[in-house]
Amino acid sequence: MTGLLLLLALQVPQLPDSSGWGVHVLATARAPDSSIWIGTYGEGIFVLRKGAADWERIRSSNDTAAQSISWDFVHAFAFGARGQVWYGTVGNGWGLSTDNGKTWKNWEFRQLGPEWQYVAPNGIGINGDTVYIATADGIKVTWDDGATWSVITDSIGATTTHDPVIGTIRSQYVNALSVGPGSNLWIGYLPGIAHSPDGGREWHEGFAPPPCAQPPCANRARSFNVDANGRFWINTEQGLYRFERRFDGWATPDSVPCRTGKPCRGGARIGDSQPLPFGTPVGAAAGASTPRHTWFRRPIALTDQPYIDQTYRFGSTMGGNFQPHQGVEFNNPDGTPVHAIGDGVIVHSGPAEQGALTVAIKHDRTLTADGKSLYLFSVYYHNTKLLKQVGQRVRAGDVIALVGNTGRATNDHLHLEVHASPFDSTRLIVDPDVRYPPYNTNPELWIEPLPGTGMIAGQVWDSAGKPVYQARIYGLVKPEPRETPFSFIETYGPRNHSDPVYHEHFGIADVPPGRYVLGVAIGGKRVYRQVKVEAGKLTWVEFRPNTQ
């Protein structure tokens, strides 16, 4: 939203819109030469040069000779004193141009390996010739435009990196970075906030995060700012806070106006994210109701990084870039505890697909649907260490493994699957030779949503009464997690399975309560529906052409 407001204030030409649903802006920056740089979700970079009437577009290319950017999901920019342009991506590293965007040198999976892929939003900072790139695996530092790199990371990351470690922080998962005067650095990371007075070598880590509205949780810093009076402000997941030592930490600046124009209350919250309706709503809003089968617990604690990666949800192809996803991802640093989502027995503990260290649980619960009794399993992939053996009983919340990136992974994360099978067969659940398991379903419809949020599920039908595969449903607002931003719901393809109770074509959890206008194109015609989301409930919605 900040980027959009800046564009409106500058009165620049409208961005080219190839989808017809608008351009999702992730980053906005003004270069020293007054050109405007825009990073987008899946549309690459747009540049408005000084004096130009139209936007120039920079996109990724499979042709390595093209020297293009590495990825079209861009949410960070920084500009050096000698004309350097740096950019960072959601999931494929970063790059540098020394000729104002004509050609690029990139650091992506081929150069970085299975870490460092996720740059923090606006997470590139420059101080003289020193460039800091904050990621989910720590901070990369260069003094020579990337000819050599050093690292700031945690104790686990320090044992795996090949680059010199110049500083150690409590957690490698960095959400925000600010480069201050002199050699001062501020970062927001999972444990809270840390400061370095000497460019990242020594760290002061006694700064707790701002308080949560409903503990247990973690109110993570997302950006830092210093106002004209020298006061230090931090934008967090839950609003805006001012840090002052005389308040023993976090002040409650009631004089700060909320979006309603009234003073903020409760720890300087600037107001909850509000739905942004668009298009023309059709009919009454679809209401919310109690979910039709029992939720399991979440596999990652609320005080770690509990958000589901929104760029690659169940059934998603990330806009056609990947294979249909068979589970959901929880991006977390190496070594984060993985918790059992329910009571049951360990039925697999060891390598699975491409060597991923994997643990599977057969749960005590069963489900009856469509006249069948179904066994329920949960599977946890890519761990760095397994803590339970086959045959052991576990209870919901027990720590069963530690997050890693073993197997076919491009960063440290947990991949979670939930299966509802008519057969009591572990081989049908975990088979290293099977890329698309036969009975897995959308985990977002099984695990409890984040506190204070709800769920949406539904169907999209064409005029012949057939499901519309990989349709994009626009209009939903999800402010977190910002490092893997949400843009649209994607319906399942033929490689994914609906829930045996709902028979849905899409499902999404952790949705902020409110009213939304959702829109999808069916056979070239736009269809809109208005929905109401309530905390702890599921809203069902159907899209059909020619239905008013």
C-alpha positions as CSV (number, residue, x, y, z in Angstrom):
1,M,0.0,0.0,0.0
2,T,2.8,2.4,0.8
3,G,4.3,1.9,-2.7
4,L,0.9,2.6,-4.3
5,L,0.4,5.8,-2.4
6,L,3.8,7.0,-3.4
7,L,3.0,6.3,-7.0
8,L,-0.2,8.3,-6.8
9,A,1.5,11.2,-5.0
10,L,4.1,11.3,-7.8
11,Q,1.4,11.4,-10.5
12,V,3.4,9.0,-12.7
13,P,1.9,7.1,-15.7
14,Q,-0.1,4.1,-14.9
15,L,1.8,0.8,-14.8
16,P,1.2,-1.5,-17.8
17,D,-1.3,-4.2,-16.7
18,S,-1.0,-7.5,-18.6
19,S,-3.4,-9.4,-16.4
20,G,-6.3,-6.9,-16.3
21,W,-6.5,-7.2,-12.5
22,G,-3.9,-4.6,-11.6
23,V,-0.2,-4.7,-10.9
24,H,0.8,-5.9,-7.4
25,V,3.6,-3.5,-6.3
26,L,6.0,-4.9,-3.8
27,A,8.7,-2.2,-3.7
28,T,9.0,1.4,-4.8
29,A,12.3,3.4,-4.9
30,R,13.7,6.6,-6.3
31,A,17.2,6.4,-7.7
32,P,19.8,9.2,-7.3
33,D,19.2,10.2,-10.9
34,S,15.4,10.7,-10.1
35,S,14.3,7.6,-12.0
36,I,11.6,5.5,-10.3
37,W,12.0,1.8,-9.8
38,I,9.1,-0.5,-9.1
39,G,9.3,-4.2,-8.0
40,T,6.3,-6.3,-8.6
41,Y,4.7,-9.7,-7.9
42,G,5.5,-11.8,-11.0
43,E,5.7,-8.9,-13.4
44,G,9.4,-8.0,-13.0
45,I,10.7,-4.5,-12.6
46,F,9.3,-1.3,-14.1
47,V,11.5,1.8,-14.5
48,L,10.4,5.3,-15.3
49,R,13.5,7.2,-16.4
50,K,13.9,10.9,-15.8
51,G,12.0,12.8,-18.6
52,A,10.4,9.5,-20.0
53,A,6.7,9.3,-20.7
54,D,6.4,5.5,-20.5
55,W,7.6,2.7,-18.2
56,E,10.5,0.5,-19.2
57,R,10.1,-3.1,-18.2
58,I,12.8,-5.5,-17.1
59,R,12.0,-9.2,-16.8
60,S,13.8,-12.5,-16.1
61,S,14.8,-14.7,-19.0
62,N,15.9,-18.3,-19.4
63,D,18.5,-17.1,-21.9
64,T,21.6,-16.7,-19.8
65,A,23.2,-14.6,-22.6
66,A,20.4,-12.0,-22.0
67,Q,21.9,-11.0,-18.7
68,S,18.4,-10.3,-17.3
69,I,17.2,-10.3,-13.7
70,S,16.9,-13.7,-12.1
71,W,13.2,-13.7,-11.0
72,D,10.1,-11.6,-11.6
73,F,9.1,-11.3,-7.9
74,V,11.1,-8.3,-6.8
75,H,10.7,-6.5,-3.4
76,A,14.0,-4.7,-2.6
77,F,16.1,-2.0,-4.3
78,A,19.2,-0.1,-3.3
79,F,21.5,2.3,-5.2
80,G,25.3,2.8,-4.8
81,A,27.3,5.9,-5.1
82,R,28.9,4.8,-8.3
83,G,25.6,4.1,-10.1
84,Q,25.1,0.5,-8.9
85,V,21.5,-0.8,-8.9
86,W,20.8,-3.7,-6.6
87,Y,17.6,-5.7,-6.4
88,G,16.3,-8.5,-4.2
89,T,13.7,-11.2,-4.9
90,V,11.1,-13.4,-3.3
91,G,12.8,-16.8,-3.6
92,N,15.6,-16.5,-6.1
93,G,18.4,-14.4,-4.6
94,W,19.5,-10.9,-5.8
95,G,21.3,-9.1,-8.6
96,L,23.4,-6.0,-9.5
97,S,23.6,-3.7,-12.5
98,T,26.4,-1.3,-13.1
99,D,25.0,0.1,-16.3
100,N,21.6,1.4,-15.0
101,G,19.7,-1.7,-15.7
102,K,20.8,-2.7,-19.2
103,T,22.6,-5.9,-18.0
104,W,22.7,-7.8,-14.7
105,K,24.9,-10.0,-12.6
106,N,22.8,-12.3,-10.5
107,W,23.3,-14.4,-7.3
108,E,20.6,-17.1,-7.4
109,F,20.3,-20.8,-6.8
110,R,23.1,-21.7,-9.2
111,Q,25.5,-19.5,-7.3
112,L,24.1,-19.6,-3.8
113,G,22.9,-23.2,-3.3
114,P,19.9,-24.2,-1.2
115,E,20.0,-21.1,1.0
116,W,20.0,-17.3,0.9
117,Q,17.1,-17.3,-1.7
118,Y,14.6,-15.1,0.3
119,V,15.7,-11.5,0.5
120,A,13.8,-9.5,3.2
121,P,11.4,-6.9,1.9
122,N,13.4,-3.7,1.3
123,G,16.2,-5.7,2.8
124,I,19.2,-4.3,0.9
125,G,21.2,-1.5,2.6
126,I,24.3,0.4,1.5
127,N,26.9,2.3,3.5
128,G,29.6,3.7,1.2
129,D,31.1,0.7,-0.7
130,T,29.6,-1.8,1.8
131,V,26.4,-3.6,0.7
132,Y,24.2,-5.6,3.2
133,I,21.6,-8.1,1.9
134,A,19.3,-9.4,4.6
135,T,17.8,-12.8,3.9
136,A,16.0,-15.7,5.7
137,D,19.5,-17.3,6.2
138,G,21.3,-14.3,7.5
139,I,23.0,-11.2,6.0
140,K,25.4,-11.3,3.1
141,V,28.0,-8.5,3.0
142,T,30.2,-7.3,0.1
143,W,32.7,-4.4,-0.2
144,D,33.6,-5.1,-3.9
145,D,30.2,-5.3,-5.8
146,G,30.0,-9.1,-5.1
147,A,33.4,-10.2,-6.1
148,T,33.7,-11.6,-2.5
149,W,31.2,-12.1,0.2
150,S,31.2,-12.3,4.0
151,V,28.4,-13.4,6.2
152,I,26.4,-12.4,9.4
153,T,24.4,-15.4,10.6
154,D,23.6,-17.5,13.6
155,S,25.6,-20.3,15.2
156,I,24.0,-23.0,13.0
157,G,24.5,-21.0,9.8
158,A,28.1,-20.3,10.8
159,T,28.9,-24.0,10.6
160,T,27.5,-24.4,7.0
161,T,28.6,-21.3,5.1
162,H,31.8,-21.3,3.0
163,D,32.1,-17.5,3.3
164,P,33.9,-15.7,6.2
165,V,31.7,-15.0,9.2
166,I,32.2,-11.5,10.4
167,G,29.4,-11.4,12.9
168,T,27.0,-13.7,14.8
169,I,23.3,-13.0,15.6
170,R,20.8,-15.0,17.6
171,S,18.7,-16.0,14.6
172,Q,19.5,-16.0,10.9
173,Y,15.9,-15.3,9.8
174,V,16.1,-11.5,9.2
175,N,12.8,-9.6,8.5
176,A,14.1,-6.0,8.3
177,L,17.4,-4.1,7.9
178,S,18.3,-0.5,8.4
179,V,21.7,1.1,7.7
180,G,22.2,4.1,9.9
181,P,24.9,6.9,10.2
182,G,28.4,5.8,10.7
183,S,28.6,2.0,10.9
184,N,25.3,1.5,12.7
185,L,23.0,-1.4,11.7
186,W,19.6,-2.3,13.0
187,I,17.9,-5.6,12.1
188,G,14.5,-7.1,12.9
189,Y,14.6,-10.9,13.2
190,L,12.6,-13.7,14.9
191,P,13.9,-13.0,18.5
192,G,13.2,-9.3,18.3
193,I,15.5,-6.4,17.4
194,A,19.3,-6.2,17.3
195,H,21.8,-3.3,16.8
196,S,25.4,-3.3,15.7
197,P,27.6,-0.2,16.1
198,D,30.4,-1.4,13.9
199,G,28.9,-2.7,10.6
200,G,27.8,-6.1,11.8
201,R,30.7,-7.5,13.8
202,E,29.5,-6.9,17.3
203,W,25.8,-7.1,18.1
204,H,23.6,-5.9,21.0
205,E,20.7,-8.2,21.2
206,G,18.8,-7.3,24.4
207,F,16.0,-5.4,22.6
208,A,12.7,-7.3,23.0
209,P,10.2,-7.0,20.2
210,P,7.2,-4.7,20.6
211,P,4.4,-6.3,22.7
212,C,1.8,-8.6,21.1
213,A,-1.9,-7.8,21.1
214,Q,-2.7,-11.4,22.1
215,P,0.2,-13.4,23.4
216,P,1.7,-15.9,22.8
217,C,2.9,-14.5,19.6
218,A,5.8,-12.4,18.1
219,N,5.2,-8.9,16.9
220,R,8.1,-8.8,14.4
221,A,9.7,-5.6,13.1
222,R,9.2,-4.9,9.4
223,S,10.9,-1.6,8.9
224,F,12.8,1.1,10.8
225,N,12.5,4.9,10.5
226,V,13.9,8.0,12.2
227,D,11.8,11.1,12.1
228,A,12.9,14.8,12.0
229,N,13.1,14.9,15.8
230,G,15.5,11.9,15.9
231,R,12.8,9.6,17.3
232,F,13.1,5.9,16.4
233,W,10.0,4.3,14.9
234,I,9.4,0.7,14.0
235,N,6.7,-0.6,11.7
236,T,5.6,-4.1,12.9
237,E,3.1,-6.8,12.0
238,Q,0.6,-5.2,14.4
239,G,1.2,-1.5,13.8
240,L,3.6,1.4,14.4
241,Y,5.7,1.7,17.6
242,R,8.2,4.3,18.9
243,F,11.2,3.1,20.8
244,E,12.5,5.2,23.7
245,R,14.8,4.1,26.6
246,R,13.0,6.5,29.0
247,F,9.9,4.4,28.5
248,D,12.0,1.3,29.3
249,G,11.4,0.1,25.8
250,W,8.3,0.6,23.8
251,A,6.3,3.8,24.1
252,T,2.5,4.1,23.5
253,P,2.3,7.2,21.3
254,D,-1.4,8.0,21.6
255,S,-0.8,11.1,19.6
256,V,-0.2,9.1,16.5
257,P,-3.3,9.2,14.3
258,C,-4.9,5.9,13.3
259,R,-6.3,5.4,9.8
260,T,-9.6,6.5,11.2
261,G,-8.1,9.8,12.2
262,K,-8.6,9.0,15.9
263,P,-5.8,8.3,18.4
264,C,-4.4,4.8,18.5
265,R,-4.8,2.6,21.6
266,G,-3.3,-0.6,22.8
267,G,0.4,-0.3,22.2
268,A,0.4,2.2,19.3
269,R,-1.5,0.1,16.9
270,I,-2.2,2.0,13.7
271,G,-5.3,0.0,12.9
272,D,-5.9,-3.5,11.4
273,S,-5.5,-4.1,7.7
274,Q,-8.8,-3.5,6.0
275,P,-10.1,-5.4,3.0
276,L,-9.9,-3.5,-0.2
277,P,-13.0,-4.3,-2.3
278,F,-12.9,-3.8,-6.0
279,G,-15.2,-4.6,-9.0
280,T,-18.9,-5.0,-8.6
281,P,-20.2,-7.3,-5.9
282,V,-23.0,-9.8,-6.9
283,G,-25.6,-10.8,-4.4
284,A,-25.3,-11.0,-0.7
285,A,-22.0,-11.7,1.0
286,A,-21.3,-15.4,1.6
287,G,-21.4,-16.0,5.3
288,A,-19.1,-18.0,7.6
289,S,-19.9,-21.2,9.5
290,T,-18.2,-23.7,11.8
291,P,-15.7,-25.9,9.9
292,R,-17.0,-29.4,9.1
293,H,-14.1,-31.4,10.5
294,T,-11.8,-31.0,13.4
295,W,-8.6,-28.9,13.1
296,F,-5.2,-30.2,14.0
297,R,-2.6,-27.9,15.7
298,R,-0.1,-25.9,13.8
299,P,3.4,-27.5,13.2
300,I,5.4,-24.3,14.0
301,A,5.0,-22.4,17.3
302,L,3.5,-18.9,17.1
303,T,6.7,-17.5,18.6
304,D,8.8,-18.9,15.8
305,Q,7.7,-18.2,12.1
306,P,4.1,-19.6,12.0
307,Y,3.1,-18.1,8.7
308,I,2.4,-20.3,5.6
309,D,4.4,-19.3,2.5
310,Q,1.7,-17.5,0.5
311,T,3.6,-17.6,-2.8
312,Y,3.5,-21.5,-3.1
313,R,0.4,-22.8,-1.3
314,F,-1.3,-26.1,-1.8
315,G,-2.2,-26.5,-5.5
316,S,-0.3,-23.4,-6.5
317,T,2.1,-23.2,-9.4
318,M,3.3,-19.7,-8.4
319,G,1.8,-18.2,-11.5
320,G,2.8,-21.1,-13.7
321,N,6.5,-21.2,-12.6
322,F,6.5,-24.5,-10.7
323,Q,4.8,-27.9,-10.5
324,P,1.5,-28.0,-8.6
325,H,2.4,-27.9,-4.9
326,Q,1.4,-30.9,-2.8
327,G,1.6,-29.3,0.6
328,V,2.3,-26.0,2.4
329,E,5.6,-24.4,3.4
330,F,6.6,-22.9,6.7
331,N,9.9,-21.0,6.1
332,N,12.0,-21.1,9.2
333,P,15.7,-21.1,10.1
334,D,17.6,-24.4,10.3
335,G,17.0,-26.1,13.7
336,T,13.5,-24.7,14.4
337,P,11.4,-27.2,16.3
338,V,8.7,-29.1,14.3
339,H,5.7,-30.0,16.3
340,A,3.2,-32.9,15.8
341,I,-0.1,-31.5,14.7
342,G,-2.1,-34.3,16.4
343,D,-1.9,-37.5,18.5
344,G,-0.8,-40.6,16.8
345,V,2.0,-43.1,16.0
346,I,5.2,-42.5,14.0
347,V,5.0,-44.7,10.8
348,H,8.0,-43.3,8.9
349,S,11.2,-41.7,10.1
350,G,14.0,-41.4,7.6
351,P,14.8,-40.4,4.0
352,A,12.0,-39.9,1.5
353,E,11.8,-38.1,-1.8
354,Q,15.4,-37.2,-3.0
355,G,16.8,-37.8,0.4
356,A,14.6,-35.4,2.4
357,L,14.6,-36.4,6.1
358,T,11.0,-37.1,6.7
359,V,8.7,-38.1,9.5
360,A,5.1,-39.3,9.1
361,I,2.4,-39.7,11.7
362,K,-0.7,-42.0,11.5
363,H,-3.3,-40.1,13.6
364,D,-5.7,-41.6,16.1
365,R,-8.6,-39.8,14.4
366,T,-10.4,-41.2,11.4
367,L,-12.8,-39.4,9.1
368,T,-16.0,-40.7,7.5
369,A,-16.8,-39.0,4.2
370,D,-18.9,-40.1,1.2
371,G,-19.6,-43.4,3.0
372,K,-15.9,-44.2,3.5
373,S,-13.8,-44.4,6.6
374,L,-10.5,-42.6,6.0
375,Y,-7.3,-42.9,7.9
376,L,-5.5,-39.5,8.6
377,F,-1.8,-39.0,8.2
378,S,0.5,-36.0,8.5
379,V,4.0,-35.8,6.8
380,Y,6.8,-33.4,7.6
381,Y,9.6,-33.0,5.0
382,H,13.1,-31.5,4.6
383,N,14.1,-31.7,8.2
384,T,17.8,-31.4,9.3
385,K,17.2,-33.9,12.2
386,L,14.5,-36.4,13.1
387,L,13.8,-36.8,16.8
388,K,11.2,-39.7,16.8
389,Q,11.4,-43.3,15.6
390,V,8.9,-45.6,13.9
391,G,6.5,-47.1,16.4
392,Q,6.7,-44.3,19.0
393,R,3.5,-42.6,20.1
394,V,3.4,-38.8,20.0
395,R,1.0,-36.2,21.4
396,A,-0.1,-33.0,19.7
397,G,2.6,-30.4,20.2
398,D,5.5,-32.9,20.7
399,V,8.7,-31.9,19.0
400,I,9.3,-34.5,16.4
401,A,12.0,-33.0,14.1
402,L,14.1,-29.9,13.4
403,V,13.6,-27.7,10.3
404,G,16.2,-28.0,7.5
405,N,16.7,-28.1,3.8
406,T,17.4,-31.8,3.0
407,G,16.2,-33.2,-0.2
408,R,14.7,-31.1,-3.0
409,A,14.6,-27.8,-1.2
410,T,15.7,-24.2,-2.0
411,N,15.7,-22.8,1.5
412,D,15.3,-23.9,5.1
413,H,11.6,-24.8,5.6
414,L,9.1,-27.3,6.7
415,H,6.9,-28.9,4.0
416,L,3.7,-30.2,5.6
417,E,1.2,-32.6,4.0
418,V,-2.1,-34.0,5.3
419,H,-3.5,-37.2,3.8
420,A,-7.0,-38.8,4.1
421,S,-6.6,-42.4,2.8
422,P,-9.1,-45.3,2.6
423,F,-6.1,-47.6,3.2
424,D,-4.0,-48.1,6.3
425,S,-0.8,-48.1,4.1
426,T,2.3,-46.0,4.9
427,R,3.6,-46.8,1.4
428,L,0.7,-44.9,-0.1
429,I,1.6,-41.9,2.0
430,V,5.4,-41.7,1.8
431,D,6.8,-43.2,-1.3
432,P,10.2,-41.8,-2.6
433,D,9.3,-42.7,-6.1
434,V,5.9,-41.0,-6.2
435,R,5.9,-37.3,-7.0
436,Y,2.1,-36.8,-6.6
437,P,0.7,-38.8,-3.7
438,P,-2.8,-40.2,-4.2
439,Y,-4.6,-39.1,-1.0
440,N,-3.1,-35.8,0.1
441,T,-5.4,-32.8,0.8
442,N,-5.0,-29.1,1.5
443,P,-3.4,-28.8,5.0
444,E,-4.9,-25.3,5.4
445,L,-8.3,-26.9,5.8
446,W,-7.0,-29.2,8.6
447,I,-4.7,-27.1,10.8
448,E,-6.1,-24.4,13.1
449,P,-5.8,-20.9,11.6
450,L,-3.8,-18.2,13.2
451,P,-5.5,-16.5,16.2
452,G,-8.1,-14.0,15.1
453,T,-8.3,-15.2,11.5
454,G,-10.7,-17.3,9.4
455,M,-10.8,-19.5,6.3
456,I,-12.2,-19.4,2.7
457,A,-12.9,-22.4,0.5
458,G,-15.0,-22.8,-2.6
459,Q,-15.3,-23.9,-6.2
460,V,-14.9,-22.4,-9.7
461,W,-17.0,-24.0,-12.5
462,D,-17.0,-23.3,-16.2
463,S,-20.1,-23.1,-18.4
464,A,-20.0,-26.9,-19.0
465,G,-20.0,-27.6,-15.3
466,K,-16.4,-28.6,-15.1
467,P,-13.8,-27.3,-12.6
468,V,-11.6,-24.5,-13.8
469,Y,-8.0,-25.5,-13.2
470,Q,-5.4,-23.0,-12.0
471,A,-7.8,-20.1,-12.1
472,R,-6.7,-16.9,-10.3
473,I,-9.1,-15.4,-7.8
474,Y,-8.2,-11.8,-6.9
475,G,-9.4,-9.4,-4.2
476,L,-8.2,-10.9,-1.0
477,V,-5.9,-8.9,1.3
478,K,-3.4,-10.7,3.5
479,P,-0.8,-8.4,5.1
480,E,1.5,-11.2,6.4
481,P,4.0,-12.7,5.8
482,R,5.5,-9.8,3.8
483,E,8.6,-11.9,2.9
484,T,6.4,-14.2,0.9
485,P,3.5,-11.9,-0.2
486,F,0.0,-12.9,-1.1
487,S,-1.4,-11.9,-4.5
488,F,-4.1,-14.2,-5.6
489,I,-5.8,-17.6,-4.8
490,E,-5.0,-20.3,-7.3
491,T,-7.5,-23.2,-7.9
492,Y,-6.1,-26.7,-7.9
493,G,-5.0,-28.5,-11.1
494,P,-5.6,-32.1,-12.0
495,R,-2.6,-33.2,-9.8
496,N,-4.2,-32.0,-6.6
497,H,-7.0,-33.5,-4.5
498,S,-10.0,-31.8,-2.9
499,D,-10.8,-32.3,0.8
500,P,-13.1,-35.4,1.1
501,V,-15.7,-33.4,3.0
502,Y,-15.6,-30.1,1.2
503,H,-14.8,-31.1,-2.4
504,E,-13.4,-27.7,-2.9
505,H,-11.4,-26.3,-5.8
506,F,-9.4,-23.9,-3.5
507,G,-8.9,-23.3,0.2
508,I,-7.0,-20.7,2.1
509,A,-6.6,-20.0,5.8
510,D,-5.2,-17.3,8.1
511,V,-7.5,-14.7,6.4
512,P,-8.1,-11.4,8.4
513,P,-11.8,-11.0,9.2
514,G,-13.8,-8.6,7.1
515,R,-15.8,-8.3,3.8
516,Y,-14.1,-8.9,0.5
517,V,-15.1,-8.8,-3.1
518,L,-13.4,-11.7,-4.9
519,G,-13.2,-11.8,-8.7
520,V,-12.2,-14.5,-11.2
521,A,-12.2,-14.8,-15.0
522,I,-14.3,-17.7,-16.4
523,G,-14.2,-18.2,-20.1
524,G,-13.2,-14.6,-20.6
525,K,-15.9,-13.2,-18.4
526,R,-15.4,-11.7,-15.0
527,V,-17.4,-13.1,-12.1
528,Y,-17.5,-11.4,-8.7
529,R,-18.6,-12.6,-5.3
530,Q,-18.8,-10.8,-2.0
531,V,-17.7,-12.8,1.1
532,K,-17.6,-12.2,4.8
533,V,-14.8,-13.8,6.8
534,E,-15.0,-14.3,10.6
535,A,-12.4,-15.5,13.0
536,G,-12.3,-19.2,13.6
537,K,-14.9,-19.9,10.9
538,L,-14.9,-21.1,7.3
539,T,-16.6,-19.1,4.5
540,W,-17.8,-21.1,1.4
541,V,-18.1,-19.4,-2.0
542,E,-18.9,-20.6,-5.5
543,F,-18.1,-19.0,-8.8
544,R,-20.2,-19.9,-11.9
545,P,-20.6,-18.0,-15.2
546,N,-24.0,-16.5,-16.0
547,T,-25.1,-16.7,-12.3
548,Q,-26.3,-13.4,-10.9
